[in-house]
Amino acid sequence: MRNRLLKYGALLMVGAALAVPLVASAQAAPAVAPPAAQEPVAGAAPAAKVAPKKVIAKVTKTAPRVARDPQIYLFRGLANVFSLGMDDMSKELTAQGIPNKVLNHANWPRIAAEITAKYKANPKSTRPIVLVGHSLGANAVLIMGQQLARNGVPVDLVVTFDPTTKGPIAPGVRRYLNLYQSNNGWAEALDVPEGAGKRVVNSDVRKRADIKTVSHFDIEKNRVLHQQVVSEIARLVGTRVKPQNPSKAGTM
């Protein structure tokens, strides 16, 4: 029994002696450093880069320019031989680069139908609409302007040389210019409806200092009046009037 106690005590002493260096070594052990950042592995795909946002400039679109198709018509009077000044004016307009047609006054219904069809098909390009006439041709363009207005077609200008009637004056016509001679026994001043005001201009050439004596049969040939009308039409078309050689233009 005594021997067992002595062995047990010896074991306790040996165990205590062995425990002391283990504790000391544990206390002296260095702290474990956190793991170092890993180096990128060779061959690995780089991190995706976020592309900067592209600034897209706004482009201001301009409306396409509309090709104009002016409707300029000149109408002769009785028998198609007493209004050849319309032919001279047609040449002057052509020399200014302004397309036009000259016809007998009896053709106005057909031309009114053609203009209406063109305008209904393309209202923006079928402009300006200008009607010019002498004597019975002047009467015709007054009726034609009224017919076009009824068809819903706006007329920019109606020019009458010595009409033998006072109208009709249509609200759909933007401007009337009546060039007439009050004392020749044929011509009439146009009626000016209430409210029409500046839309209707009656110009009595008998009272104009820039016009020499004319008659019903040659008023449409007067060069001064031609220049006035061509300038009016050129303004509507949007062109500048070019100087002309008088010998290549209308007479008088």
C-alpha positions as CSV (number, residue, x, y, z in Angstrom):
1,M,0.0,0.0,0.0
2,R,2.8,2.3,0.9
3,N,4.6,1.5,-2.3
4,R,1.5,2.4,-4.4
5,L,1.1,5.8,-2.6
6,L,4.8,6.5,-3.3
7,K,4.4,5.7,-7.0
8,Y,1.2,7.8,-7.2
9,G,3.0,10.8,-5.6
10,A,5.9,10.4,-7.9
11,L,3.6,10.4,-11.0
12,L,1.9,13.6,-9.7
13,M,5.3,15.3,-9.3
14,V,6.4,14.3,-12.8
15,G,3.1,15.4,-14.4
16,A,3.5,18.8,-12.7
17,A,7.0,19.2,-13.8
18,L,6.0,18.4,-17.4
19,A,3.0,20.9,-17.4
20,V,5.2,23.9,-16.5
21,P,7.3,24.1,-19.8
22,L,4.1,23.4,-21.9
23,V,2.3,26.5,-20.4
24,A,5.4,28.6,-20.8
25,S,5.9,27.6,-24.4
26,A,2.2,28.3,-25.1
27,Q,2.6,31.8,-23.6
28,A,5.7,32.5,-25.6
29,A,4.3,31.4,-29.0
30,P,4.0,34.4,-31.5
31,A,0.6,35.6,-32.5
32,V,-0.6,34.2,-35.8
33,A,-0.5,36.9,-38.5
34,P,-3.7,37.3,-40.7
35,P,-3.4,35.7,-44.1
36,A,-1.7,37.9,-46.6
37,A,-3.6,39.2,-49.6
38,Q,-3.5,36.7,-52.4
39,E,-1.5,37.6,-55.5
40,P,-3.4,37.4,-58.7
41,V,-3.0,34.0,-60.3
42,A,-1.2,34.1,-63.6
43,G,-3.6,33.6,-66.5
44,A,-6.7,34.5,-64.5
45,A,-9.1,36.9,-66.3
46,P,-8.9,40.5,-65.0
47,A,-11.9,42.0,-63.2
48,A,-14.4,43.5,-65.6
49,K,-14.1,47.2,-66.1
50,V,-17.2,49.4,-66.2
51,A,-17.2,51.4,-69.4
52,P,-17.8,55.2,-69.0
53,K,-21.2,56.4,-70.2
54,K,-21.2,57.8,-73.7
55,V,-22.6,61.3,-74.0
56,I,-24.8,61.3,-77.1
57,A,-25.1,64.8,-78.6
58,K,-28.7,65.7,-79.6
59,V,-28.9,66.4,-83.3
60,T,-31.5,69.0,-84.2
61,K,-33.4,67.9,-87.2
62,T,-34.5,70.6,-89.7
63,A,-37.6,70.1,-91.7
64,P,-36.9,69.2,-95.3
65,R,-37.4,72.0,-97.7
66,V,-40.6,71.7,-99.7
67,A,-40.2,71.9,-103.4
68,R,-42.5,74.7,-104.6
69,D,-44.8,74.3,-107.6
70,P,-46.1,77.8,-108.4
71,Q,-49.4,78.0,-110.2
72,I,-49.2,81.1,-112.3
73,Y,-51.8,81.4,-115.1
74,L,-52.4,84.3,-117.5
75,F,-55.7,84.5,-119.5
76,R,-56.3,86.3,-122.8
77,G,-59.6,88.0,-123.7
78,L,-62.0,87.9,-126.6
79,A,-61.0,85.8,-129.7
80,N,-57.6,85.1,-128.2
81,V,-56.0,88.0,-130.3
82,F,-56.7,91.2,-128.3
83,S,-54.7,90.3,-125.2
84,L,-51.2,89.5,-126.6
85,G,-49.8,91.5,-123.8
86,M,-50.4,88.4,-121.6
87,D,-47.9,86.6,-123.9
88,D,-45.3,89.4,-123.3
89,M,-45.8,89.1,-119.6
90,S,-45.5,85.3,-119.8
91,K,-42.0,85.8,-121.4
92,E,-41.0,88.3,-118.7
93,L,-42.0,85.8,-116.0
94,T,-40.1,83.0,-117.7
95,A,-37.0,85.3,-118.0
96,Q,-37.2,85.7,-114.2
97,G,-37.3,81.9,-113.7
98,I,-41.0,81.8,-112.8
99,P,-43.0,79.0,-114.5
100,N,-46.3,80.1,-116.0
101,K,-48.9,79.4,-118.6
102,V,-50.9,81.7,-120.9
103,L,-54.3,80.5,-122.1
104,N,-57.6,81.7,-123.6
105,H,-60.2,82.8,-121.0
106,A,-62.5,79.9,-122.0
107,N,-60.1,77.4,-120.4
108,W,-60.6,78.6,-116.9
109,P,-62.9,75.7,-115.7
110,R,-60.3,73.1,-116.7
111,I,-57.4,74.9,-115.1
112,A,-59.4,75.4,-111.9
113,A,-60.0,71.7,-111.7
114,E,-56.3,71.0,-112.3
115,I,-55.2,73.4,-109.6
116,T,-57.7,71.9,-107.2
117,A,-56.4,68.4,-107.8
118,K,-52.8,69.5,-107.3
119,Y,-53.6,71.4,-104.1
120,K,-55.6,68.5,-102.6
121,A,-52.7,66.2,-103.3
122,N,-50.0,68.4,-101.9
123,P,-51.1,71.7,-100.3
124,K,-47.7,72.8,-99.1
125,S,-46.0,72.7,-102.5
126,T,-48.8,74.0,-104.7
127,R,-48.1,77.6,-103.9
128,P,-48.4,80.4,-104.7
129,I,-51.5,80.5,-106.8
130,V,-51.7,83.6,-109.0
131,L,-54.3,84.4,-111.7
132,V,-53.9,87.2,-114.2
133,G,-56.3,88.2,-117.0
134,H,-57.2,91.0,-119.4
135,S,-60.8,92.0,-120.4
136,L,-62.8,88.8,-120.7
137,G,-59.7,87.0,-119.3
138,A,-60.0,89.4,-116.3
139,N,-63.6,88.4,-115.8
140,A,-62.6,84.8,-116.0
141,V,-60.0,85.0,-113.2
142,L,-62.6,86.7,-111.0
143,I,-65.0,83.7,-111.4
144,M,-62.1,81.2,-111.2
145,G,-60.9,82.7,-107.9
146,Q,-64.4,82.3,-106.5
147,Q,-64.6,78.7,-107.7
148,L,-61.2,77.8,-106.2
149,A,-62.3,79.3,-102.9
150,R,-65.4,77.1,-102.9
151,N,-63.1,74.1,-103.5
152,G,-61.1,75.0,-100.4
153,V,-58.1,76.2,-102.4
154,P,-56.6,79.5,-101.3
155,V,-55.6,82.0,-104.0
156,D,-52.7,84.3,-103.3
157,L,-53.2,86.9,-105.9
158,V,-55.7,87.8,-108.7
159,V,-54.7,90.6,-111.1
160,T,-57.2,92.0,-113.5
161,F,-56.5,94.3,-116.5
162,D,-59.6,96.3,-117.4
163,P,-62.3,93.8,-116.3
164,T,-65.8,94.5,-117.6
165,T,-67.4,93.4,-114.4
166,K,-67.2,94.4,-110.8
167,G,-66.6,91.0,-109.3
168,P,-67.2,88.5,-107.7
169,I,-64.8,89.1,-104.8
170,A,-64.2,85.8,-102.9
171,P,-63.1,85.6,-99.2
172,G,-60.6,82.8,-100.2
173,V,-58.5,85.2,-102.3
174,R,-55.9,86.9,-100.3
175,R,-55.3,89.9,-102.6
176,Y,-56.9,91.5,-105.6
177,L,-55.1,94.0,-107.8
178,N,-57.3,95.7,-110.4
179,L,-55.4,97.8,-113.0
180,Y,-58.1,99.6,-115.0
181,Q,-58.9,102.9,-116.8
182,S,-62.0,104.5,-115.5
183,N,-62.8,106.6,-118.6
184,N,-62.4,104.1,-121.5
185,G,-66.0,102.9,-121.5
186,W,-65.1,99.3,-120.8
187,A,-63.4,98.8,-117.5
188,E,-65.0,98.6,-114.0
189,A,-63.6,99.2,-110.5
190,L,-64.1,96.1,-108.4
191,D,-66.6,96.1,-105.6
192,V,-65.0,96.2,-102.2
193,P,-67.1,94.2,-99.8
194,E,-67.4,95.3,-96.2
195,G,-64.4,94.1,-94.2
196,A,-62.3,93.4,-97.4
197,G,-60.3,96.5,-96.8
198,K,-56.7,96.2,-98.1
199,R,-57.5,92.9,-99.8
200,V,-58.9,94.7,-102.9
201,V,-56.8,97.4,-104.6
202,N,-58.4,99.4,-107.5
203,S,-55.6,101.2,-109.3
204,D,-57.1,103.7,-111.9
205,V,-54.2,104.1,-114.4
206,R,-55.9,107.4,-115.6
207,K,-54.8,109.0,-112.4
208,R,-51.3,107.6,-112.3
209,A,-48.4,109.9,-113.3
210,D,-46.2,106.9,-114.3
211,I,-48.7,105.7,-117.0
212,K,-49.2,107.3,-120.4
213,T,-52.5,107.2,-122.1
214,V,-53.7,103.7,-122.8
215,S,-56.9,102.1,-124.0
216,H,-58.8,99.0,-123.2
217,F,-57.0,97.2,-126.1
218,D,-53.5,97.9,-125.0
219,I,-53.5,98.4,-121.3
220,E,-52.3,94.8,-120.8
221,K,-49.2,95.6,-122.9
222,N,-48.0,98.5,-120.8
223,R,-44.5,97.9,-119.6
224,V,-44.8,99.8,-116.3
225,L,-47.8,97.7,-115.3
226,H,-45.9,94.6,-116.4
227,Q,-43.1,95.4,-114.1
228,Q,-45.5,96.0,-111.2
229,V,-47.2,92.7,-111.7
230,V,-44.0,90.7,-112.2
231,S,-42.6,92.2,-109.0
232,E,-45.8,91.2,-107.1
233,I,-45.5,87.6,-108.4
234,A,-41.8,87.4,-107.8
235,R,-42.3,88.4,-104.2
236,L,-44.9,85.6,-103.7
237,V,-42.6,83.1,-105.4
238,G,-39.6,84.2,-103.3
239,T,-37.3,85.4,-106.1
240,R,-35.6,88.7,-106.8
241,V,-36.5,90.5,-110.0
242,K,-33.6,90.5,-112.5
243,P,-33.0,93.6,-114.7
244,Q,-34.3,93.1,-118.2
245,N,-33.5,94.4,-121.6
246,P,-36.6,96.5,-122.6
247,S,-36.4,95.2,-126.2
248,K,-37.0,91.7,-124.9
249,A,-40.0,92.5,-122.8
250,G,-43.5,93.9,-123.2
251,T,-44.1,97.0,-125.3
252,M,-45.3,100.5,-124.4
